[in-house]
């Protein structure tokens, strides 16, 4: 028994939707960053699944996997910059809640 493309896409969609609702519904900046990471990981799962499904004998499964490495690199940079911004905002305002951070509006 093998797992088909549709099963991978369902998992990728669920991970993406969980991240999406985490970004929309939460007010803590750390939770919002984790939601963004979940959304990126949902895209990664879909890319690897499509790469595996459309593999050719001459080049098996490498196109999607290379995109995943780039996405992981960008996600790591996003986390580093995002956490630095959150630490600075916490030092200034003593909170990490989005509805209490009015720094950019002032």
SEBAVO-297239 format. One line per field, with one value per residue: residue number from 1; residue in one letter; x, y, z of N, C-alpha, C, O in turn. Coordinates in pm, whole numbers, m for minus. Each point is the difference from the previous one (the first is absolute). Example, Ala and Ser with C-alpha at 12.3 -4.5 7.8 and 13.67 -1.06 7.14 Angstrom:
<pts>
nr 1, 2
rest a, s
n.east 1319, m139
n.north m569, 107
n.up 780, m138
ca.east m89, 82
ca.north 119, 119
ca.up 0, 6
c.east 90, m77
c.north 120, 109
c.up 0, 73
o.east 104, 51
o.north m2, 111
o.up 66, 17
</pts>
This chain:
<pts>
nr 1, 2, 3, 4, 5, 6, 7, 8, 9, 10, 11, 12, 13, 14, 15, 16, 17, 18, 19, 20, 21, 22, 23, 24, 25, 26, 27, 28, 29, 30, 31, 32, 33, 34, 35, 36, 37, 38, 39, 40, 41, 42, 43, 44, 45, 46, 47, 48, 49, 50, 51, 52, 53, 54, 55, 56, 57, 58, 59, 60, 61, 62, 63, 64, 65, 66, 67, 68, 69, 70, 71, 72, 73, 74, 75, 76, 77, 78, 79, 80, 81, 82, 83, 84, 85, 86, 87, 88, 89, 90, 91, 92, 93, 94, 95, 96, 97, 98, 99, 100, 101, 102, 103, 104, 105, 106
rest x, x, x, x, x, x, x, x, x, x, x, x, x, x, x, x, x, x, x, x, x, x, x, x, x, x, x, x, x, x, x, x, x, x, x, x, x, x, x, x, x, x, x, x, x, x, x, x, x, x, x, x, x, x, x, x, x, x, x, x, x, x, x, x, x, x, x, x, x, x, x, x, x, x, x, x, x, x, x, x, x, x, x, x, x, x, x, x, x, x, x, x, x, x, x, x, x, x, x, x, x, x, x, x, x, x
n.east 84, m111, 179, m222, m18, m148, 96, 128, m108, m56, 149, 52, m145, 19, 163, m38, m127, 107, 129, m105, m69, 165, 19, m130, 41, 188, 5, 1, 123, 3, m173, 15, 137, m89, m123, 115, 60, m157, m24, 146, m50, m147, 81, 79, m151, m94, 118, 4, m174, m10, 113, m97, m145, 100, m1, 193, m50, m84, m220, 120, m211, 44, m136, m131, 110, 20, m176, m12, 138, m77, m138, 95, 86, m136, m49, 160, 7, m139, 58, 152, m57, m90, 137, 115, m106, m13, 187, 42, m103, 99, 173, m64, m59, 196, 45, m134, m93, m83, m133, 158, 6, 44, 136, m91, m125, 127
n.north m118, 75, 108, 18, 23, m148, m201, m52, m63, m217, m163, m50, m131, m221, m113, m58, m181, m196, m69, m109, m211, m141, m39, m155, m214, m59, m12, m222, 165, m31, 79, 219, 64, m17, 178, 178, m10, 60, 220, 101, m11, 157, 207, 36, 29, 204, 154, m10, 97, 224, 85, m13, 162, 194, m154, 114, m123, 141, 35, m174, 50, 53, m62, m179, m180, m2, m74, m223, m93, 1, m164, m197, m14, m41, m215, m117, 16, m136, m215, m54, m9, m187, m175, 4, m68, m220, m93, 23, m140, m200, m10, m21, m188, m105, 25, m177, 126, m164, m132, m138, m155, 162, m178, m186, m71, m101
n.up 0, m178, 76, 13, m223, m79, m8, m178, m186, 11, m40, m213, m109, 36, m105, m214, m37, 21, m170, m165, 36, m57, m221, m98, 44, m102, 223, 14, 88, 221, 118, 49, 166, 206, 60, 77, 216, 148, 35, 137, 219, 60, 38, 206, 162, 19, 112, 224, 105, 18, 174, 201, 53, 53, 160, m17, m179, m154, 27, 69, m55, m209, m165, 0, m73, m222, m119, m14, m150, m209, m62, m48, m207, m173, m30, m105, m224, m113, m19, m154, m217, m84, m26, m192, m186, m40, m81, m219, m142, m21, m143, m213, m107, m18, m218, 44, 161, m130, 123, 81, m162, 146, 44, m82, 171, 155
ca.east m84, 77, m74, m11, 21, m111, 21, 99, m59, m93, 82, 57, m109, m35, 107, m10, m121, 25, 86, m75, m89, 85, 39, m117, m76, 80, 52, 137, 89, 69, m95, m14, 119, m13, m99, 67, 87, m87, m41, 115, 18, m105, 48, 111, m55, m59, 107, 65, m95, m6, 128, 5, m102, 39, 142, 39, 113, 127, 19, m103, m37, 91, m45, m75, 85, 84, m85, m22, 119, m5, m107, 47, 98, m73, m74, 96, 31, m120, m9, 105, m36, m124, 26, 73, m98, m87, 77, 10, m132, m27, 81, m58, m141, m27, m108, 13, m133, m12, m98, 55, 116, m42, 123, 9, m106, 31
ca.north 118, 123, 122, 77, 144, 67, m5, 102, 131, 23, 36, 133, 96, 13, 74, 138, 62, 21, 118, 117, 41, 47, 138, 88, 3, 23, 135, m7, 4, m128, m95, 40, m52, m146, m23, 20, m116, m112, 23, m34, m145, m56, 14, m94, m135, m7, 1, m132, m98, 17, m41, m147, m51, 31, m32, m64, m90, 69, 94, m39, 72, 104, 137, 44, m4, 120, 111, m16, 49, 145, 45, m19, 105, 125, m10, 19, 142, 67, m21, 77, 142, 17, m7, 121, 109, m25, 30, 146, 52, m34, 90, 135, 6, m102, m89, m57, m12, 86, 107, 103, 62, 109, 73, 48, 98, 126
ca.up 0, m6, 29, m123, 2, 67, 145, 32, m18, 111, 116, m26, 14, 141, 67, m45, 56, 143, 8, m43, 107, 108, m30, 4, 124, 120, 17, 51, m116, m14, m61, m140, m69, m13, m106, m129, m23, m40, m138, m86, 1, m85, m138, m17, m17, m134, m100, m1, m54, m145, m55, 0, m92, m138, m18, m126, 25, m15, 110, 98, 121, 45, m20, 117, 119, 0, 44, 145, 70, m5, 89, 137, 25, 18, 126, 109, 4, 50, 145, 65, m4, 75, 143, 39, 7, 116, 121, 12, 36, 140, 84, m3, 42, 102, m42, m133, m56, m118, 16, 88, m65, m88, m24, m136, m25, 69
c.east 89, m92, 2, 22, m110, 15, 102, m60, m102, 76, 59, m107, m41, 104, m7, m119, 17, 89, m72, m92, 79, 43, m120, m60, 80, 53, 141, 94, 77, m89, m21, 121, m6, m104, 58, 92, m83, m47, 113, 22, m108, 37, 114, m50, m58, 108, 69, m93, m11, 130, 10, m98, 41, 148, 22, 118, 136, 31, m103, m4, 93, m54, m73, 84, 92, m80, m22, 121, 4, m105, 42, 103, m68, m76, 93, 39, m118, m11, 105, m35, m126, 21, 79, m95, m89, 73, 12, m134, m35, 81, m59, m137, m40, m121, 33, m136, m18, m97, 50, 121, m49, 120, 8, m106, 32, 104
c.north 124, 119, 86, 149, 72, 0, 105, 139, 33, 41, 139, 108, 21, 79, 148, 70, 24, 122, 128, 51, 43, 143, 93, 18, 34, 142, 1, m9, m130, m105, 33, m50, m151, m36, 20, m117, m123, 16, m34, m151, m72, 9, m95, m143, m15, m3, m136, m105, 12, m43, m151, m57, 20, m29, m68, m92, 71, 91, m29, 93, 113, 142, 54, 3, 120, 123, m7, 50, 153, 55, m15, 107, 135, m1, 19, 147, 80, m13, 82, 149, 26, m4, 120, 118, m16, 32, 150, 64, m31, 89, 140, 6, m98, m87, m55, m21, 101, 115, 111, 71, 102, 83, 58, 103, 135, 80
c.up 0, 26, m125, 21, 77, 152, 44, m11, 108, 125, m17, 17, 145, 77, m39, 64, 150, 20, m36, 109, 124, m20, 15, 138, 124, 3, 57, m120, m18, m65, m148, m80, m16, m105, m138, m33, m40, m144, m97, m4, m79, m147, m29, m24, m140, m107, m9, m58, m152, m66, m8, m101, m146, m27, m135, 29, m10, 118, 109, 120, 41, m13, 123, 126, 7, 43, 150, 77, m1, 96, 146, 36, 23, 132, 119, 13, 54, 151, 73, 5, 82, 150, 49, 12, 122, 130, 19, 37, 145, 94, 6, 66, 110, m33, m139, m66, m113, 18, 94, m61, m102, m44, m142, m35, 61, m74
o.east 88, m120, 107, 17, 26, m40, m20, 28, m15, m40, m1, 26, m25, m35, 15, 13, m44, m25, 20, m4, m47, 9, 13, m44, m58, 19, 57, m21, 30, 46, m15, m17, 40, 17, m30, 8, 42, m7, m24, 33, 26, m23, 9, 52, 20, m12, 26, 45, 1, m1, 50, 30, m32, 59, m81, 72, 94, 116, m99, 98, 17, 44, 34, m18, 28, 52, m4, m17, 39, 23, m28, 1, 37, m8, m39, 12, 18, m32, m31, 13, m8, m57, m23, 12, m30, m60, m15, m5, m61, m50, 6, m27, m110, m69, 76, m11, 32, 24, m55, 45, m40, m15, 46, 17, m47, 38
o.north 14, m4, 26, 47, 99, 96, 67, 86, 116, 94, 80, 106, 113, 86, 87, 115, 103, 81, 103, 120, 84, 77, 111, 109, 42, 63, 108, m81, m38, m79, m90, m50, m53, m99, m76, m42, m77, m98, m62, m56, m104, m93, m56, m70, m102, m75, m49, m89, m102, m58, m55, m100, m85, 62, m80, 22, m39, 20, 72, 14, 20, 88, 107, 87, 50, 84, 104, 65, 61, 100, 88, 50, 73, 102, 64, 51, 96, 97, 60, 63, 99, 82, 47, 80, 98, 57, 50, 92, 82, 40, 66, 92, 11, m47, 61, m67, 117, 110, 110, 102, m37, 116, 112, 76, 103, 108
o.up 85, m25, m56, 112, 69, 65, 102, 84, 38, 69, 94, 58, 41, 81, 86, 44, 50, 89, 63, 28, 77, 96, 52, 35, 100, m104, 16, m90, m113, m82, m82, m111, m104, m71, m92, m116, m87, m75, m104, m105, m61, m77, m109, m86, m65, m97, m110, m72, m70, m109, m99, m66, m84, m87, m45, 97, 69, 35, 11, 74, 121, 74, 49, 85, 109, 74, 67, 103, 100, 68, 81, 113, 91, 67, 98, 112, 75, 69, 103, 104, 73, 73, 112, 93, 68, 91, 112, 82, 68, 105, 103, 77, 53, 90, m76, m103, 16, m51, m1, 53, m110, m38, m18, m95, m49, 45
</pts>
